Amino acid sequence: MKNPAGVECHYFFGDYFRGRNREECRLLKSAIPPINWEPKFCDNCPVPAIRRANSCEDMQLKLTLKRPLPLMPKRVQVTAYCKKTHQDVAEPQIGCGECHKLPEVFLAD
């Protein structure tokens, strides 16, 4: 479903049936503690780009809201964890490197 920023997002949910206007981010809702979603969070959210680049089923995304600098608005920051290798993922767009090996053509000698 497309989020308010106009990007297809797996975690965004909108219920518009019979005049309802309920929208939520299921990834923010599942955070501990749950984070109240606001439509402006979708503007700079990196999750849709990560999901387009890497659709690994073993990678879990965790969102936090942080201010990059004081007096700036909060932004969504993502950390990733691989359930298969039990390690943090440094680059969520690429993955951990163990679940999906790169072909030898792309490996440097």
C-alpha positions, 0 to 999 in steps of 0.5 A: 500500500502506498504511504502518505509520501507516495511510496509503496510500503509493506508496513503501512496500513490504511483503512478507508472502508465506509468512510474510515480514515485510519492509517498506521505504520505496523513496524512502528506499532510493533516497536517496544515501546510502541511509537505513535505514528505521524504521516510526516515520518513517511517522508524520510523513512528508509524502510521502503528503499531497504525492502526494495533493495533487500527482501531477505526473510531472515532480516528483522528491521527495528525502527527508532525516532531520533533527532539528528541535531538538537532543534531538528525534527525527529527522523526514522532510523533503522537497525537490522538484525539477521535471524539466520546468522544471529548478527547485526547487519551493518548495511540493511540494503545489502544484507549480512552477506551470509544468507544470499551470497554474491555471484563470483562475477561480482567478487573482487580477486 
